[in-house]
Amino acid sequence: MLQLKFVYLCSVIKMNNTRFATAIHIMTLLAKSPQEWLTSDWVAGSINVNPVIVRKEISVLREAGLIISRQGKEGGSQLAKDPENITISEIYRSVKIRKY
């Protein structure tokens, strides 16, 4: 029983670490291109993951007030505030608290 709980705990930690790494990657790309609206497809290509995963994390980051997004042909995402005013702990909390 203990081994099963340990395996479950490790899978939860791994999921959070993967989500956190994805969120950090997204935020870093947005910070490097402050005037551009980056699409989830473009970001996904940079991370080499399915765009659906990026869209889910973008949704979480948007709910946390860290990014803004717009839809349509000219759509994409940008940081909601100056990158110097965003902390790693804010990003971590947004990923840790919100489950999709």
C-alpha positions as CSV (number, residue, x, y, z in Angstrom):
1,M,0.0,0.0,0.0
2,L,2.8,2.4,0.9
3,Q,4.5,1.8,-2.4
4,L,1.3,2.5,-4.3
5,K,0.9,5.8,-2.4
6,F,4.5,6.7,-3.2
7,V,4.0,6.0,-7.0
8,Y,0.8,8.2,-6.9
9,L,2.7,11.0,-5.1
10,C,5.6,10.9,-7.6
11,S,3.2,11.1,-10.5
12,V,1.5,14.1,-9.0
13,I,4.8,15.8,-8.4
14,K,5.9,15.0,-11.9
15,M,2.7,16.5,-13.3
16,N,3.2,19.7,-11.4
17,N,6.8,19.9,-12.4
18,T,6.0,19.4,-16.0
19,R,3.2,22.0,-15.9
20,F,5.4,24.4,-14.0
21,A,8.2,24.0,-16.6
22,T,5.7,24.6,-19.4
23,A,4.3,27.7,-17.7
24,I,7.9,29.1,-17.2
25,H,8.7,28.4,-20.9
26,I,5.5,30.2,-22.0
27,M,6.2,33.2,-19.7
28,T,9.8,33.4,-20.9
29,L,8.8,33.4,-24.6
30,L,6.2,36.1,-23.9
31,A,8.7,38.2,-22.0
32,K,11.2,38.0,-24.9
33,S,8.6,39.3,-27.4
34,P,6.7,42.0,-25.5
35,Q,5.2,43.6,-28.6
36,E,4.1,40.5,-30.3
37,W,1.0,38.3,-29.9
38,L,2.4,34.8,-29.7
39,T,0.1,32.0,-30.8
40,S,-0.3,28.8,-28.9
41,D,0.8,26.9,-32.0
42,W,4.0,28.8,-32.2
43,V,4.7,28.4,-28.5
44,A,3.9,24.7,-28.7
45,G,6.4,24.3,-31.5
46,S,9.1,26.0,-29.3
47,I,8.3,23.6,-26.4
48,N,7.7,20.6,-28.7
49,V,4.4,19.7,-27.2
50,N,0.8,19.6,-28.4
51,P,-0.8,23.0,-28.7
52,V,-3.7,21.8,-26.5
53,I,-1.3,21.6,-23.5
54,V,-0.1,25.1,-24.2
55,R,-3.7,26.4,-24.4
56,K,-4.6,24.8,-21.1
57,E,-1.6,26.5,-19.4
58,I,-2.3,29.8,-21.1
59,S,-5.8,29.6,-19.7
60,V,-4.4,29.0,-16.2
61,L,-2.0,31.9,-16.5
62,R,-4.7,34.2,-17.9
63,E,-7.0,33.3,-14.9
64,A,-4.1,34.2,-12.6
65,G,-3.8,37.6,-14.3
66,L,-0.3,37.0,-15.6
67,I,-1.1,37.1,-19.3
68,I,-3.7,38.5,-21.7
69,S,-5.0,36.8,-24.8
70,R,-7.1,37.7,-27.8
71,Q,-8.7,35.5,-30.4
72,G,-8.9,35.6,-34.1
73,K,-6.5,35.9,-37.0
74,E,-4.4,38.5,-35.2
75,G,-4.8,36.7,-31.9
76,G,-2.3,35.3,-29.4
77,S,-1.0,36.0,-25.9
78,Q,1.1,38.7,-24.2
79,L,2.2,39.3,-20.7
80,A,-0.4,41.3,-18.6
81,K,2.3,43.2,-16.8
82,D,6.0,44.1,-16.9
83,P,8.1,40.9,-16.7
84,E,10.2,42.5,-13.9
85,N,7.0,42.5,-11.7
86,I,6.2,38.8,-12.2
87,T,7.7,36.4,-9.7
88,I,8.5,32.7,-10.1
89,S,6.3,32.0,-7.1
90,E,3.3,33.7,-8.8
91,I,3.7,31.4,-11.8
92,Y,4.2,28.3,-9.5
93,R,1.1,29.2,-7.4
94,S,-1.0,29.6,-10.5
95,V,0.0,26.2,-11.8
96,K,-0.2,24.5,-8.5
97,I,-3.6,25.8,-7.5
98,R,-5.4,25.4,-10.8
99,K,-6.1,22.0,-12.2
100,Y,-7.6,21.6,-15.6
